[in-house]
Every structure is written in C-alpha cells, then in structure tokens.
Amino acid sequence: MTTYLGCLKPPDVQILLVSAWSDVIQRKFTITKALLFKADRSSFDRFRQQIYKLELEQKRLEEDAFVYNWLQQQLKLSPAYKKMLEIGACMEMKAKSHEMTESTDAEFTDISFEELLAQEKKDSFWQKNGKPRSCTG
C-alpha cells in the first residue's frame, strides 16, 4: 500500500486516507448503533415484561382481596360467628374471675410443704392436753 500511496499525489493520498478512515468510522458507528439498539431493546423488553408481570400480580391480589373481604363480611353476619363471640366473652369473664380468686390464693401457695407441716403441728386440733396427739389414738 505504501508503494501505491507513493505514486499518488498528496491530495489523492489525503482523499484515500480520509475515505478509509471514514469507512472505519462508519463501520464502528454501525456496530455501535446496532449494539446499543439491541441493548436498549432488550432492556425495554425486559422492563415491559416485568411491568406486565407486576400488573398481573396486582390484578390477582385485588381479586383475592375482594374475595377475602366478602368472605369476612359473610362470616361476621353468620350466627356461628355471633355465638363464637358470645362464648369468647363468657370465657374472658370466667378467666378474669378466676384470676381474682387466684390472687387471693397466691398468699397460700408461697409456703413450702415443710412450713405448712410445721404450722399444722402447732395447730390446736393436733394437740391433746398441750401434747401432740398420736395417730394411733
């Protein structure tokens, strides 16, 4: 190629070099444009698919929420639910009254068996004329 360029006049060499350089730039531009277009298109397609999936999921969730709310409303209107609420309220009242009786019994449960036995031995029921009774009598 250098021999060919040596034959040409300087303006012809410049035109040839500019033309070759233009072809290289044109090829780079075409390849870069194709790569960018493909990348942008694939990204766009991927985003479009994700948006479509999210919209489908949102639609399914809205349908599920509608069914759930309808079932909950039907349950609250049913006699079985009302009866269950009555039973729950009754059980809560019983639990509260049981807690109150337990709180009064709590002072008796804090004593050990040995301490209780010692108190019972001191009780007058077990004493006969100031001396402890025997079980054999």
C-alpha positions as CSV (number, residue, x, y, z in Angstrom):
1,M,0.0,0.0,0.0
2,T,2.9,2.3,0.7
3,T,4.0,2.0,-2.9
4,Y,0.6,2.8,-4.1
5,L,0.4,5.8,-1.9
6,G,3.8,6.9,-3.1
7,C,2.5,7.1,-6.7
8,L,-0.4,9.3,-5.8
9,K,-0.3,13.0,-5.5
10,P,-0.6,14.3,-1.9
11,P,-4.3,15.4,-2.3
12,D,-5.2,11.9,-3.6
13,V,-3.5,10.3,-0.7
14,Q,-5.4,12.5,1.7
15,I,-8.7,11.6,0.0
16,L,-7.9,7.9,0.1
17,L,-6.9,8.1,3.8
18,V,-10.0,10.2,4.7
19,S,-12.1,7.7,2.7
20,A,-10.5,4.7,4.5
21,W,-10.9,6.4,7.9
22,S,-14.5,7.3,7.0
23,D,-15.2,3.7,6.2
24,V,-13.7,2.6,9.6
25,I,-15.7,5.2,11.5
26,Q,-18.9,4.2,9.5
27,R,-18.4,0.6,10.5
28,K,-17.7,1.4,14.1
29,F,-20.8,3.6,14.1
30,T,-23.0,0.9,12.5
31,I,-21.7,-1.8,15.0
32,T,-22.1,0.6,18.0
33,K,-25.6,1.6,16.9
34,A,-26.6,-2.0,16.5
35,L,-25.3,-3.0,19.9
36,L,-26.9,0.0,21.6
37,F,-30.2,-0.6,19.8
38,K,-30.1,-4.3,20.8
39,A,-29.2,-3.4,24.4
40,D,-31.9,-0.8,24.7
41,R,-34.4,-3.0,23.1
42,S,-33.6,-6.0,25.3
43,S,-33.7,-3.7,28.4
44,F,-37.0,-2.3,27.2
45,D,-38.4,-5.7,26.6
46,R,-37.2,-6.9,30.0
47,F,-38.8,-3.9,31.7
48,R,-42.0,-4.3,29.7
49,Q,-42.2,-8.0,30.8
50,Q,-41.6,-7.1,34.4
51,I,-44.3,-4.4,34.3
52,Y,-46.7,-6.9,32.7
53,K,-46.0,-9.5,35.4
54,L,-46.4,-6.9,38.2
55,E,-49.7,-5.7,36.7
56,L,-51.0,-9.3,36.6
57,E,-49.9,-9.9,40.2
58,Q,-51.7,-6.7,41.2
59,K,-54.8,-7.8,39.5
60,R,-54.7,-11.2,41.2
61,L,-54.1,-9.5,44.6
62,E,-57.1,-7.2,44.0
63,E,-59.3,-10.2,43.2
64,D,-58.1,-12.1,46.2
65,A,-58.7,-9.1,48.5
66,F,-62.2,-8.8,47.2
67,V,-62.9,-12.5,47.8
68,Y,-61.3,-12.3,51.3
69,N,-63.3,-9.2,52.3
70,W,-66.6,-10.7,51.0
71,L,-65.9,-13.9,53.0
72,Q,-65.1,-12.0,56.1
73,Q,-68.3,-10.0,55.8
74,Q,-70.3,-13.2,55.3
75,L,-68.6,-14.7,58.4
76,K,-69.5,-11.7,60.6
77,L,-73.1,-12.0,59.6
78,S,-73.3,-15.7,60.4
79,P,-75.0,-17.0,63.6
80,A,-72.0,-19.2,64.3
81,Y,-69.7,-16.2,64.4
82,K,-72.0,-14.4,66.8
83,K,-72.2,-17.4,69.0
84,M,-68.4,-17.7,69.0
85,L,-68.1,-14.1,70.1
86,E,-70.6,-14.8,73.0
87,I,-68.6,-17.8,74.1
88,G,-65.3,-15.8,73.9
89,A,-66.7,-13.0,76.0
90,C,-68.0,-15.5,78.6
91,M,-64.6,-17.3,78.7
92,E,-62.9,-13.9,79.2
93,M,-65.2,-13.1,82.2
94,K,-64.5,-16.5,83.7
95,A,-60.8,-16.0,83.2
96,K,-60.9,-12.6,85.0
97,S,-62.9,-14.0,87.9
98,H,-60.5,-17.0,88.1
99,E,-57.5,-14.6,88.2
100,M,-59.1,-12.7,91.1
101,T,-59.6,-15.9,93.1
102,E,-56.0,-17.0,92.2
103,S,-54.7,-13.7,93.5
104,T,-56.3,-14.3,96.9
105,D,-54.9,-17.9,96.9
106,A,-51.5,-16.7,96.0
107,E,-50.6,-15.9,99.6
108,F,-51.2,-19.6,100.5
109,T,-49.2,-21.0,97.6
110,D,-46.0,-19.3,98.6
111,I,-45.4,-21.6,101.5
112,S,-43.3,-24.8,101.3
113,F,-44.6,-28.2,102.4
114,E,-42.3,-28.3,105.4
115,E,-43.5,-24.9,106.6
116,L,-47.1,-25.9,106.2
117,L,-46.5,-29.1,108.1
118,A,-44.8,-27.2,111.0
119,Q,-47.9,-24.8,111.1
120,E,-50.3,-27.8,111.2
121,K,-48.3,-29.4,114.1
122,K,-48.7,-26.2,116.1
123,D,-52.5,-26.1,115.4
124,S,-54.6,-26.9,118.4
125,F,-56.5,-29.6,116.6
126,W,-53.5,-31.8,116.7
127,Q,-52.8,-31.1,120.3
128,K,-54.3,-33.1,123.2
129,N,-53.9,-31.5,126.6
130,G,-51.0,-29.5,125.4
131,K,-49.2,-32.6,123.9
132,P,-49.2,-33.7,120.3
133,R,-51.7,-36.4,119.6
134,S,-50.6,-39.6,118.1
135,C,-52.3,-41.0,115.1
136,T,-52.9,-44.4,116.7
137,G,-55.0,-42.8,119.4
